[in-house]
Amino acid sequence: MPLERFCQNHQLHYSCLNPLELHLQSESLRRVKTDRKDAHRIAHSVVQHHYRLTTPWTRQYKRLR
């Protein structure tokens, strides 16, 4: 959430990845993704699969949430 908020505040484009979907598309990832190798594999997966960008919620929806 802090990284997502940072991207929104600085108007950067980002994608929120579903961990299960990411795992299914690249079988070389481990269950816990905390290693440098895992970060490198995630970056390769993003380049290969072209995930869609996340659109931020509207202000009204955030307030309701």
Jmol script that loads the backbone (N, CA, C; Angstrom):
load data "model"
ATOM      1  N   MET A   1       0.803  -1.207   0.000  1.00  0.00           N
ATOM      2  CA  MET A   1       0.000   0.000   0.000  1.00  0.00           C
ATOM      3  C   MET A   1       0.847   1.273   0.000  1.00  0.00           C
ATOM      4  N   PRO A   2       1.943   1.340   0.761  1.00  0.00           N
ATOM      5  CA  PRO A   2       2.750   2.566   0.714  1.00  0.00           C
ATOM      6  C   PRO A   2       3.339   2.825  -0.670  1.00  0.00           C
ATOM      7  N   LEU A   3       3.758   1.768  -1.343  1.00  0.00           N
ATOM      8  CA  LEU A   3       4.325   1.941  -2.685  1.00  0.00           C
ATOM      9  C   LEU A   3       3.245   2.375  -3.673  1.00  0.00           C
ATOM     10  N   GLU A   4       2.070   1.809  -3.531  1.00  0.00           N
ATOM     11  CA  GLU A   4       0.949   2.194  -4.388  1.00  0.00           C
ATOM     12  C   GLU A   4       0.583   3.665  -4.170  1.00  0.00           C
ATOM     13  N   ARG A   5       0.538   4.095  -2.926  1.00  0.00           N
ATOM     14  CA  ARG A   5       0.234   5.490  -2.608  1.00  0.00           C
ATOM     15  C   ARG A   5       1.314   6.424  -3.175  1.00  0.00           C
ATOM     16  N   PHE A   6       2.573   6.015  -3.080  1.00  0.00           N
ATOM     17  CA  PHE A   6       3.666   6.816  -3.619  1.00  0.00           C
ATOM     18  C   PHE A   6       3.490   7.001  -5.128  1.00  0.00           C
ATOM     19  N   CYS A   7       3.167   5.917  -5.828  1.00  0.00           N
ATOM     20  CA  CYS A   7       2.963   6.005  -7.277  1.00  0.00           C
ATOM     21  C   CYS A   7       1.793   6.924  -7.624  1.00  0.00           C
ATOM     22  N   GLN A   8       0.722   6.832  -6.843  1.00  0.00           N
ATOM     23  CA  GLN A   8      -0.433   7.694  -7.095  1.00  0.00           C
ATOM     24  C   GLN A   8      -0.106   9.159  -6.829  1.00  0.00           C
ATOM     25  N   ASN A   9       0.597   9.431  -5.735  1.00  0.00           N
ATOM     26  CA  ASN A   9       0.935  10.814  -5.392  1.00  0.00           C
ATOM     27  C   ASN A   9       1.862  11.454  -6.414  1.00  0.00           C
ATOM     28  N   HIS A  10       2.733  10.658  -7.014  1.00  0.00           N
ATOM     29  CA  HIS A  10       3.691  11.183  -7.986  1.00  0.00           C
ATOM     30  C   HIS A  10       3.262  10.922  -9.426  1.00  0.00           C
ATOM     31  N   GLN A  11       2.007  10.498  -9.600  1.00  0.00           N
ATOM     32  CA  GLN A  11       1.398  10.261 -10.909  1.00  0.00           C
ATOM     33  C   GLN A  11       2.249   9.334 -11.775  1.00  0.00           C
ATOM     34  N   LEU A  12       2.692   8.216 -11.180  1.00  0.00           N
ATOM     35  CA  LEU A  12       3.453   7.196 -11.890  1.00  0.00           C
ATOM     36  C   LEU A  12       2.522   6.060 -12.285  1.00  0.00           C
ATOM     37  N   HIS A  13       2.773   5.462 -13.432  1.00  0.00           N
ATOM     38  CA  HIS A  13       1.987   4.316 -13.875  1.00  0.00           C
ATOM     39  C   HIS A  13       2.515   3.065 -13.182  1.00  0.00           C
ATOM     40  N   TYR A  14       1.610   2.186 -12.751  1.00  0.00           N
ATOM     41  CA  TYR A  14       2.008   0.966 -12.055  1.00  0.00           C
ATOM     42  C   TYR A  14       0.982  -0.124 -12.304  1.00  0.00           C
ATOM     43  N   SER A  15       1.372  -1.352 -12.004  1.00  0.00           N
ATOM     44  CA  SER A  15       0.483  -2.503 -12.113  1.00  0.00           C
ATOM     45  C   SER A  15       0.485  -3.250 -10.793  1.00  0.00           C
ATOM     46  N   CYS A  16      -0.698  -3.573 -10.296  1.00  0.00           N
ATOM     47  CA  CYS A  16      -0.819  -4.424  -9.114  1.00  0.00           C
ATOM     48  C   CYS A  16      -0.957  -5.851  -9.625  1.00  0.00           C
ATOM     49  N   LEU A  17       0.001  -6.689  -9.265  1.00  0.00           N
ATOM     50  CA  LEU A  17       0.003  -8.057  -9.766  1.00  0.00           C
ATOM     51  C   LEU A  17      -0.645  -9.001  -8.767  1.00  0.00           C
ATOM     52  N   ASN A  18      -1.401  -9.927  -9.279  1.00  0.00           N
ATOM     53  CA  ASN A  18      -1.994 -10.980  -8.466  1.00  0.00           C
ATOM     54  C   ASN A  18      -0.907 -12.035  -8.245  1.00  0.00           C
ATOM     55  N   PRO A  19      -0.538 -12.347  -7.009  1.00  0.00           N
ATOM     56  CA  PRO A  19       0.537 -13.308  -6.762  1.00  0.00           C
ATOM     57  C   PRO A  19       0.259 -14.693  -7.348  1.00  0.00           C
ATOM     58  N   LEU A  20      -0.989 -15.135  -7.322  1.00  0.00           N
ATOM     59  CA  LEU A  20      -1.322 -16.444  -7.879  1.00  0.00           C
ATOM     60  C   LEU A  20      -1.140 -16.445  -9.396  1.00  0.00           C
ATOM     61  N   GLU A  21      -1.625 -15.408 -10.061  1.00  0.00           N
ATOM     62  CA  GLU A  21      -1.486 -15.305 -11.507  1.00  0.00           C
ATOM     63  C   GLU A  21      -0.009 -15.250 -11.901  1.00  0.00           C
ATOM     64  N   LEU A  22       0.768 -14.490 -11.146  1.00  0.00           N
ATOM     65  CA  LEU A  22       2.203 -14.386 -11.406  1.00  0.00           C
ATOM     66  C   LEU A  22       2.876 -15.740 -11.237  1.00  0.00           C
ATOM     67  N   HIS A  23       2.498 -16.473 -10.194  1.00  0.00           N
ATOM     68  CA  HIS A  23       3.076 -17.788  -9.940  1.00  0.00           C
ATOM     69  C   HIS A  23       2.732 -18.775 -11.067  1.00  0.00           C
ATOM     70  N   LEU A  24       1.507 -18.730 -11.547  1.00  0.00           N
ATOM     71  CA  LEU A  24       1.089 -19.642 -12.606  1.00  0.00           C
ATOM     72  C   LEU A  24       1.788 -19.345 -13.922  1.00  0.00           C
ATOM     73  N   GLN A  25       2.118 -18.095 -14.176  1.00  0.00           N
ATOM     74  CA  GLN A  25       2.749 -17.734 -15.438  1.00  0.00           C
ATOM     75  C   GLN A  25       4.259 -17.931 -15.431  1.00  0.00           C
ATOM     76  N   SER A  26       4.860 -18.008 -14.276  1.00  0.00           N
ATOM     77  CA  SER A  26       6.298 -18.298 -14.217  1.00  0.00           C
ATOM     78  C   SER A  26       6.537 -19.298 -13.094  1.00  0.00           C
ATOM     79  N   GLU A  27       6.703 -20.548 -13.472  1.00  0.00           N
ATOM     80  CA  GLU A  27       6.804 -21.627 -12.489  1.00  0.00           C
ATOM     81  C   GLU A  27       8.095 -21.584 -11.684  1.00  0.00           C
ATOM     82  N   SER A  28       9.064 -20.774 -12.102  1.00  0.00           N
ATOM     83  CA  SER A  28      10.346 -20.745 -11.396  1.00  0.00           C
ATOM     84  C   SER A  28      10.287 -19.926 -10.103  1.00  0.00           C
ATOM     85  N   LEU A  29       9.178 -19.226  -9.850  1.00  0.00           N
ATOM     86  CA  LEU A  29       9.069 -18.432  -8.625  1.00  0.00           C
ATOM     87  C   LEU A  29       8.740 -19.307  -7.437  1.00  0.00           C
ATOM     88  N   ARG A  30       9.296 -18.952  -6.312  1.00  0.00           N
ATOM     89  CA  ARG A  30       8.993 -19.672  -5.073  1.00  0.00           C
ATOM     90  C   ARG A  30       7.748 -19.091  -4.430  1.00  0.00           C
ATOM     91  N   ARG A  31       7.252 -19.747  -3.408  1.00  0.00           N
ATOM     92  CA  ARG A  31       6.027 -19.297  -2.742  1.00  0.00           C
ATOM     93  C   ARG A  31       6.221 -17.943  -2.060  1.00  0.00           C
ATOM     94  N   VAL A  32       7.336 -17.762  -1.359  1.00  0.00           N
ATOM     95  CA  VAL A  32       7.647 -16.496  -0.703  1.00  0.00           C
ATOM     96  C   VAL A  32       8.636 -15.755  -1.590  1.00  0.00           C
ATOM     97  N   LYS A  33       8.246 -14.574  -2.041  1.00  0.00           N
ATOM     98  CA  LYS A  33       9.039 -13.839  -3.023  1.00  0.00           C
ATOM     99  C   LYS A  33       9.814 -12.704  -2.345  1.00  0.00           C
ATOM    100  N   THR A  34      10.882 -13.056  -1.654  1.00  0.00           N
ATOM    101  CA  THR A  34      11.645 -12.050  -0.919  1.00  0.00           C
ATOM    102  C   THR A  34      13.101 -11.973  -1.360  1.00  0.00           C
ATOM    103  N   ASP A  35      13.496 -12.785  -2.299  1.00  0.00           N
ATOM    104  CA  ASP A  35      14.879 -12.886  -2.718  1.00  0.00           C
ATOM    105  C   ASP A  35      15.154 -11.957  -3.908  1.00  0.00           C
ATOM    106  N   ARG A  36      16.417 -11.596  -4.118  1.00  0.00           N
ATOM    107  CA  ARG A  36      16.784 -10.804  -5.292  1.00  0.00           C
ATOM    108  C   ARG A  36      16.492 -11.554  -6.582  1.00  0.00           C
ATOM    109  N   LYS A  37      16.719 -12.859  -6.564  1.00  0.00           N
ATOM    110  CA  LYS A  37      16.447 -13.666  -7.754  1.00  0.00           C
ATOM    111  C   LYS A  37      14.964 -13.628  -8.094  1.00  0.00           C
ATOM    112  N   ASP A  38      14.120 -13.666  -7.067  1.00  0.00           N
ATOM    113  CA  ASP A  38      12.679 -13.602  -7.298  1.00  0.00           C
ATOM    114  C   ASP A  38      12.277 -12.262  -7.908  1.00  0.00           C
ATOM    115  N   ALA A  39      12.852 -11.184  -7.414  1.00  0.00           N
ATOM    116  CA  ALA A  39      12.560  -9.856  -7.973  1.00  0.00           C
ATOM    117  C   ALA A  39      12.969  -9.798  -9.435  1.00  0.00           C
ATOM    118  N   HIS A  40      14.094 -10.394  -9.758  1.00  0.00           N
ATOM    119  CA  HIS A  40      14.572 -10.423 -11.140  1.00  0.00           C
ATOM    120  C   HIS A  40      13.616 -11.245 -12.016  1.00  0.00           C
ATOM    121  N   ARG A  41      13.147 -12.371 -11.509  1.00  0.00           N
ATOM    122  CA  ARG A  41      12.207 -13.215 -12.261  1.00  0.00           C
ATOM    123  C   ARG A  41      10.857 -12.521 -12.448  1.00  0.00           C
ATOM    124  N   ILE A  42      10.412 -11.785 -11.433  1.00  0.00           N
ATOM    125  CA  ILE A  42       9.157 -11.023 -11.558  1.00  0.00           C
ATOM    126  C   ILE A  42       9.303  -9.963 -12.640  1.00  0.00           C
ATOM    127  N   ALA A  43      10.437  -9.270 -12.663  1.00  0.00           N
ATOM    128  CA  ALA A  43      10.674  -8.251 -13.695  1.00  0.00           C
ATOM    129  C   ALA A  43      10.655  -8.875 -15.089  1.00  0.00           C
ATOM    130  N   HIS A  44      11.269 -10.049 -15.251  1.00  0.00           N
ATOM    131  CA  HIS A  44      11.242 -10.731 -16.549  1.00  0.00           C
ATOM    132  C   HIS A  44       9.818 -11.127 -16.934  1.00  0.00           C
ATOM    133  N   SER A  45       9.041 -11.566 -15.968  1.00  0.00           N
ATOM    134  CA  SER A  45       7.663 -11.950 -16.234  1.00  0.00           C
ATOM    135  C   SER A  45       6.837 -10.749 -16.693  1.00  0.00           C
ATOM    136  N   VAL A  46       7.063  -9.607 -16.076  1.00  0.00           N
ATOM    137  CA  VAL A  46       6.325  -8.395 -16.452  1.00  0.00           C
ATOM    138  C   VAL A  46       6.660  -7.989 -17.883  1.00  0.00           C
ATOM    139  N   VAL A  47       7.929  -8.107 -18.254  1.00  0.00           N
ATOM    140  CA  VAL A  47       8.342  -7.751 -19.616  1.00  0.00           C
ATOM    141  C   VAL A  47       7.724  -8.716 -20.626  1.00  0.00           C
ATOM    142  N   GLN A  48       7.677  -9.987 -20.304  1.00  0.00           N
ATOM    143  CA  GLN A  48       7.174 -10.994 -21.241  1.00  0.00           C
ATOM    144  C   GLN A  48       5.661 -10.970 -21.387  1.00  0.00           C
ATOM    145  N   HIS A  49       4.918 -10.702 -20.300  1.00  0.00           N
ATOM    146  CA  HIS A  49       3.465 -10.854 -20.329  1.00  0.00           C
ATOM    147  C   HIS A  49       2.692  -9.549 -20.469  1.00  0.00           C
ATOM    148  N   HIS A  50       3.334  -8.418 -20.329  1.00  0.00           N
ATOM    149  CA  HIS A  50       2.679  -7.110 -20.516  1.00  0.00           C
ATOM    150  C   HIS A  50       1.380  -6.997 -19.716  1.00  0.00           C
ATOM    151  N   TYR A  51       1.500  -6.944 -18.404  1.00  0.00           N
ATOM    152  CA  TYR A  51       0.345  -6.792 -17.534  1.00  0.00           C
ATOM    153  C   TYR A  51      -0.294  -5.424 -17.742  1.00  0.00           C
ATOM    154  N   ARG A  52      -1.606  -5.359 -17.536  1.00  0.00           N
ATOM    155  CA  ARG A  52      -2.303  -4.082 -17.725  1.00  0.00           C
ATOM    156  C   ARG A  52      -2.015  -3.149 -16.542  1.00  0.00           C
ATOM    157  N   LEU A  53      -2.058  -1.873 -16.809  1.00  0.00           N
ATOM    158  CA  LEU A  53      -1.817  -0.877 -15.768  1.00  0.00           C
ATOM    159  C   LEU A  53      -3.027  -0.787 -14.851  1.00  0.00           C
ATOM    160  N   THR A  54      -2.773  -0.481 -13.600  1.00  0.00           N
ATOM    161  CA  THR A  54      -3.829  -0.326 -12.611  1.00  0.00           C
ATOM    162  C   THR A  54      -4.375   1.089 -12.683  1.00  0.00           C
ATOM    163  N   THR A  55      -5.685   1.193 -12.691  1.00  0.00           N
ATOM    164  CA  THR A  55      -6.301   2.518 -12.657  1.00  0.00           C
ATOM    165  C   THR A  55      -6.675   2.824 -11.209  1.00  0.00           C
ATOM    166  N   PRO A  56      -6.260   3.962 -10.696  1.00  0.00           N
ATOM    167  CA  PRO A  56      -6.576   4.311  -9.302  1.00  0.00           C
ATOM    168  C   PRO A  56      -8.081   4.481  -9.104  1.00  0.00           C
ATOM    169  N   TRP A  57      -8.526   4.221  -7.893  1.00  0.00           N
ATOM    170  CA  TRP A  57      -9.932   4.393  -7.553  1.00  0.00           C
ATOM    171  C   TRP A  57     -10.294   5.874  -7.553  1.00  0.00           C
ATOM    172  N   THR A  58     -11.570   6.134  -7.802  1.00  0.00           N
ATOM    173  CA  THR A  58     -12.036   7.513  -7.748  1.00  0.00           C
ATOM    174  C   THR A  58     -12.092   7.972  -6.287  1.00  0.00           C
ATOM    175  N   ARG A  59     -12.131   9.259  -6.105  1.00  0.00           N
ATOM    176  CA  ARG A  59     -12.154   9.826  -4.759  1.00  0.00           C
ATOM    177  C   ARG A  59     -13.407   9.386  -3.994  1.00  0.00           C
ATOM    178  N   GLN A  60     -14.545   9.305  -4.697  1.00  0.00           N
ATOM    179  CA  GLN A  60     -15.791   8.885  -4.056  1.00  0.00           C
ATOM    180  C   GLN A  60     -15.690   7.449  -3.557  1.00  0.00           C
ATOM    181  N   TYR A  61     -15.113   6.575  -4.369  1.00  0.00           N
ATOM    182  CA  TYR A  61     -14.985   5.171  -3.964  1.00  0.00           C
ATOM    183  C   TYR A  61     -14.041   5.029  -2.773  1.00  0.00           C
ATOM    184  N   LYS A  62     -12.971   5.783  -2.770  1.00  0.00           N
ATOM    185  CA  LYS A  62     -12.042   5.744  -1.634  1.00  0.00           C
ATOM    186  C   LYS A  62     -12.731   6.171  -0.355  1.00  0.00           C
ATOM    187  N   ARG A  63     -13.571   7.201  -0.459  1.00  0.00           N
ATOM    188  CA  ARG A  63     -14.282   7.697   0.711  1.00  0.00           C
ATOM    189  C   ARG A  63     -15.261   6.650   1.234  1.00  0.00           C
ATOM    190  N   LEU A  64     -15.950   5.945   0.327  1.00  0.00           N
ATOM    191  CA  LEU A  64     -16.880   4.891   0.740  1.00  0.00           C
ATOM    192  C   LEU A  64     -16.138   3.731   1.393  1.00  0.00           C
ATOM    193  N   ARG A  65     -14.982   3.436   0.879  1.00  0.00           N
ATOM    194  CA  ARG A  65     -14.205   2.324   1.405  1.00  0.00           C
ATOM    195  C   ARG A  65     -13.715   2.649   2.789  1.00  0.00           C
TER     196      ARG A  65
END
end "model"
wireframe off; spacefill off
backbone 0.3
color backbone group
